[in-house]
């Protein structure tokens, strides 16, 4: 059973009473660590909690309340690689397991968690230039809006290099199976089942529609090079700017050694 549990909540959610009830269920079984905002909100209650910045949390399980944006940000900030139990408290909740609007069901889910009635859903990540990771997607956008970029893209698969024709577009995405249901889907990309060993490369409004979304095996090493002079771009991981790119900069994207591990409560809870 978990000895240390972290709780992270979006500052704008109004579900402190639910957080208090969750902590009451957990505090007899584990040390509870909360981000500074959550600690401030629940301090009036008689709870045994400790304050911790998210980047320094050392926990086995992180309970995250918010939307998908909060979840993606929290995963990036957490350095301890905990299991993740995500509770929807925003407008979008594809990554969540429970919902703050259903208090009874959420608290029942916490009971089942304490009874070890859950499974672990592992999700692949992407790694860029051997450094930054992304759970949803790696994206490249122009620094200047409405400014076309030109891309040279190739994929090295089991030693063989497959090179795509150069194309001009508003940007490009490389998405995981998880990210295939996010921005890539809005651009016409395929949905990839989480258990499928594949990623998807999706151009953003390519000129003439000549370059379509491309599904590649997840052992591919994808290289993307900026070709158009004087057209700088931003490299983002899950919507967060990592660095600025200048032609002819090139980035390399491949499967990360790390994964995100989500808690899934057994069906019928």
matplotlib code that plots the C-alpha trace (Angstrom):
import matplotlib.pyplot as plt

x = [0.0, 1.1, 3.1, 3.3, 0.6, 0.6, -2.5, -2.4, -5.3, -5.9, -6.1, -9.5, -11.4, -14.0, -13.9, -12.1, -14.7, -14.1, -10.4, -10.9, -13.0, -10.3, -7.6, -9.7, -9.9, -6.2, -4.5, -4.7, -2.8, -0.2, 1.6, -0.2, 1.6, -0.2, 0.9, 1.1, -2.3, -4.1, -2.5, -3.7, -7.2, -7.6, -5.6, -8.8, -9.6, -8.2, -6.0, -2.6, -0.9, 2.5, 3.2, 5.4, 6.3, 5.3, 8.8, 10.1, 7.2, 8.6, 5.4, 4.3, 0.9, -0.2, -3.9, -4.5, -7.7, -8.1, -8.4, -6.0, -3.9, -3.4, -2.6, 0.0, 1.6, 1.7, 3.3, 6.0, 6.7, 6.7, 10.2, 9.4, 7.5, 4.5, 1.3, -1.3, -5.0, -6.6, -10.0, -11.8, -12.3, -12.0, -13.7, -11.7, -10.8, -9.7, -6.9, -9.0, -10.5, -13.0, -15.1, -15.5, -19.1, -19.8, -18.7, -20.2, -18.5, -15.2, -15.1, -16.0, -13.1, -10.8, -12.1, -11.3, -7.9, -7.2, -8.4, -5.9, -8.7, -7.1, -4.9, -2.1, -2.4, 1.0, 1.2, 4.3, 6.1, 8.2, 11.7, 13.1, 16.9, 17.5, 16.1, 12.5, 9.6, 6.0, 3.0, 0.7, 2.7, 5.8, 4.9, 6.7, 5.0, 6.3, 7.4, 5.4, 1.7, 0.5, 4.1, 4.7, 7.5, 9.2, 10.1, 12.4, 11.3, 12.8, 12.2, 14.9, 13.2, 15.4, 18.4, 16.6, 15.9, 12.5, 12.6, 9.4, 9.2, 9.8, 6.5, 5.4, 2.8, 1.8, 3.6, 3.9, 3.1, 4.4, 1.9, 1.8, -1.1, -2.5, -2.0, -3.7, -7.0, -5.9, -4.7, -3.7, -7.3, -8.6, -6.2, -7.6, -5.2, -6.1, -7.0, -4.4, -5.3, -3.1, -1.9, -0.7, 3.0, 2.9, 3.1, 1.6, 3.2, 0.6, 1.3, -0.7, -2.4, 0.1, 0.0, -2.2, -2.9, -0.2, 1.3, -1.2, -0.8, 1.6, 1.5, 5.0, 6.1, 7.1, 10.7, 11.2, 13.6, 12.0, 14.2, 12.6, 14.7, 13.7, 14.5, 13.0, 15.4, 14.5, 11.5, 12.2, 10.0, 9.2, 9.6, 6.9, 6.3, 2.6, 2.0, 4.9, 7.7, 11.0, 13.2, 13.4, 14.6, 16.4, 16.9, 18.6, 18.0, 17.0, 15.3, 15.2, 12.2, 11.9, 10.2, 11.1, 12.4, 9.9, 6.2, 3.2, 1.4, -2.3, -4.5, -7.6, -10.2, -11.7, -14.9, -18.1, -16.9]
y = [0.0, 3.6, 5.2, 8.7, 10.3, 13.7, 15.8, 18.5, 20.7, 23.5, 26.9, 27.8, 24.7, 25.0, 21.4, 21.8, 19.9, 16.9, 17.2, 17.2, 14.0, 12.4, 13.3, 12.0, 8.6, 8.5, 10.0, 6.9, 4.9, 7.2, 10.5, 13.2, 15.9, 18.8, 21.6, 25.1, 26.2, 23.1, 23.3, 26.9, 26.0, 22.9, 24.2, 25.1, 21.4, 19.0, 17.1, 15.6, 17.0, 18.3, 21.1, 20.4, 22.1, 19.8, 19.6, 18.3, 15.9, 12.4, 10.3, 6.9, 8.2, 11.6, 12.5, 15.3, 17.4, 19.5, 19.3, 17.7, 20.9, 20.6, 16.9, 17.4, 20.3, 18.2, 15.2, 17.5, 19.1, 15.8, 14.3, 11.2, 9.2, 8.3, 6.5, 9.0, 9.1, 11.9, 13.5, 15.6, 19.2, 21.0, 21.2, 18.4, 15.2, 12.6, 11.6, 11.4, 8.4, 10.0, 13.2, 15.9, 16.3, 12.8, 12.9, 9.6, 7.7, 9.5, 8.6, 5.0, 5.1, 6.1, 3.2, 0.8, 2.3, 1.5, -2.0, -2.4, -2.8, -1.0, -1.6, 0.4, 1.9, 2.8, 5.5, 6.1, 9.5, 11.2, 12.4, 15.4, 15.7, 13.3, 15.9, 17.1, 14.6, 14.9, 12.7, 14.2, 15.7, 17.5, 20.5, 23.1, 26.5, 29.7, 32.5, 34.9, 34.0, 33.2, 32.6, 29.4, 27.1, 24.6, 21.2, 18.4, 15.2, 11.7, 8.7, 6.1, 2.8, -0.3, 1.3, 2.4, 6.1, 7.0, 10.6, 12.6, 15.3, 18.7, 20.5, 23.9, 24.2, 26.3, 23.8, 20.1, 17.7, 14.3, 12.7, 9.7, 7.3, 9.4, 12.6, 11.2, 12.2, 15.7, 18.4, 15.8, 14.6, 18.2, 18.3, 15.2, 12.7, 9.1, 7.9, 5.4, 2.9, 3.2, -0.4, 0.2, 0.6, 3.7, 7.5, 9.9, 12.8, 15.4, 18.6, 21.7, 23.0, 21.9, 23.8, 22.0, 19.3, 17.2, 16.0, 13.9, 12.6, 9.7, 6.8, 5.4, 2.6, 3.8, 2.6, 5.2, 8.1, 11.1, 14.1, 17.4, 20.2, 23.8, 24.7, 28.1, 30.9, 33.7, 31.7, 31.0, 28.6, 27.4, 23.8, 22.8, 19.8, 19.4, 23.0, 24.4, 26.1, 24.3, 26.4, 28.7, 27.2, 28.9, 27.4, 25.1, 23.7, 20.1, 18.2, 14.5, 12.8, 9.2, 7.1, 8.0, 5.5, 6.9, 6.3, 7.9, 5.4, 6.1, 4.3, 2.8, 1.7, -1.7, -1.6, -1.9, 0.4]
z = [0.0, -0.6, 2.2, 0.7, -1.3, -3.0, -3.8, -6.4, -7.4, -9.8, -8.0, -9.5, -8.6, -5.9, -4.6, -1.3, 0.6, -1.6, -1.1, 2.6, 2.4, 0.3, 2.8, 5.7, 3.9, 3.2, 6.2, 8.4, 5.8, 4.4, 4.8, 2.8, 0.9, -0.7, -3.0, -1.3, -2.6, -1.5, 1.9, 2.3, 1.4, 3.7, 6.7, 8.6, 8.7, 11.3, 8.8, 9.0, 5.9, 4.9, 2.4, -0.6, -3.8, -6.7, -8.0, -4.7, -3.9, -3.1, -3.3, -4.6, -5.8, -7.0, -6.9, -9.4, -9.5, -12.6, -16.4, -18.9, -18.9, -15.1, -15.4, -18.2, -16.3, -13.1, -14.8, -16.2, -12.7, -10.8, -10.6, -8.5, -11.2, -9.1, -10.1, -11.2, -10.1, -12.0, -11.0, -13.5, -12.3, -15.6, -19.0, -20.6, -18.8, -21.3, -18.9, -15.8, -14.0, -11.6, -11.6, -8.9, -10.0, -8.8, -5.2, -4.1, -7.0, -6.5, -2.8, -3.6, -6.0, -3.2, -1.1, -3.9, -4.3, -0.6, -1.2, -4.1, -6.6, -9.5, -12.5, -14.0, -17.4, -18.9, -21.5, -23.7, -23.9, -26.5, -25.9, -27.8, -28.3, -25.5, -23.0, -22.8, -22.6, -23.8, -23.0, -25.7, -28.4, -29.5, -31.7, -33.8, -34.5, -36.2, -34.0, -36.2, -36.6, -40.1, -41.1, -43.1, -42.1, -44.4, -43.0, -44.0, -42.2, -42.1, -39.9, -39.2, -38.6, -37.8, -39.5, -42.7, -43.3, -44.8, -46.0, -46.7, -49.4, -48.0, -47.2, -46.1, -43.3, -40.3, -38.1, -37.4, -34.5, -33.4, -31.1, -28.9, -28.8, -25.9, -27.9, -31.0, -29.4, -28.8, -31.2, -33.8, -34.0, -34.6, -37.6, -39.1, -37.7, -36.8, -33.3, -32.2, -29.5, -26.4, -26.8, -30.4, -30.8, -33.0, -33.1, -35.6, -37.4, -38.3, -40.5, -39.5, -42.6, -45.1, -48.4, -50.9, -48.4, -50.1, -46.8, -44.8, -41.2, -41.1, -38.6, -37.8, -35.5, -32.0, -32.5, -35.2, -34.7, -36.3, -37.4, -38.3, -39.8, -40.5, -44.1, -44.7, -44.0, -41.6, -40.3, -36.6, -34.7, -31.2, -30.0, -27.5, -25.4, -24.4, -25.1, -23.1, -25.0, -24.7, -26.9, -29.9, -33.2, -36.0, -39.5, -40.2, -36.7, -36.5, -33.6, -33.0, -31.5, -30.3, -27.7, -24.2, -21.7, -19.2, -19.1, -17.4, -15.2, -14.6, -12.0, -13.4, -10.8, -11.6, -13.7, -11.7, -8.9]

ax = plt.figure().add_subplot(projection="3d")
ax.plot(x, y, z, "-o")
ax.set_aspect("equal")
plt.show()
